[in-house]
Amino acid sequence: MNFNSLEVYYNKVKPTLTGRKLEVLEAIKSLGGSATLFEIGLFLNKPLNHISGRPGELVKMGLIIDSGLKKEHNGNKFTIWKAI
């Protein structure tokens, strides 16, 4: 049986994601496929300390990557995370 990437995501990956991991991944996708933690926090209306650990978990799961770029918000530089 062949699955395309959307079928794999919805049938295999998404059911294993819960809570904030799913929220963060969906926020990145809703924000155009890439976003900083600052932008994700604004989008979700959550403080950074509530979501700051999720990108690392999503990277380990192979769902997002560090784009290698940074973006400045309020004088602080944030990594731009990209959904894959």
N, C-alpha and C positions, 0 to 999 in steps of 0.2 A: 504494500500500500504506500503510495507516494503522498506526501503532505507538502503543501506550499508553506512558506514561512508564516503566513497569517493563521493557517490552520494549526500549525505547531504551536504558535503563541497562544491561541485561544483554547486549544485542547490539552496542551501539555504544560506550558509555562504559567499562564495566568492562574490556573487553579492552585498552583503552589505558592503564589504570592499572596500575602495577607497584609492587612493594616497599612502601615506607613510605607512599606516597600512598594506596594501597589499604588498608593497615592502619589509617591514621588515619581515612579515610572510613568504613570498616566499624565502627571503634570508636565514632565519633560516632553512627552509626545504632544500634549495640548499646546505647549509653548513653541511649537514648530520643530520639535525633534532635538533641540539643544537648549540648555538653560544653565544658569548658575544657581547655586544653592540659595542665594539671595532672591532671585527671581522665583524660584520654586516656593520659598517661604511666603512671598507676597501672594502668589497665585493661590496657595492653599490656606492663606491666612493663619499660618503657624509660625511660632518662633523658631529660629535656626537650630536651637538646641533640641528641638523635637524631631528634626529631620536630618541632622548633620551626619549621622552614622549610616543612613540608608544608601548613599551613593557607593560606598565601599562594598556593601553587601550586594548591590546590583552589579557592580563590576565583577565580583567573584562568581556571580551567576551567569556572566557573559551577556547581560542585557543592556549595559551602557558602557561607554569608554570615556576616559579623560581625553578631551579633544586636543590637549596640548596648548590650548589658548586660555588666557585670563581676561576677565572683564572687571572694570572698577565700578564699585558701588559705594558711595559715601566715603571715599578715600581708602577703601579696602579692596584688594584684588581677590577675585573668586575664580575658581576653576570653572570652565564651561564643560558641562557633562553632555554627552551626545548619546541618544538612543541608537541601538544597532539592530 
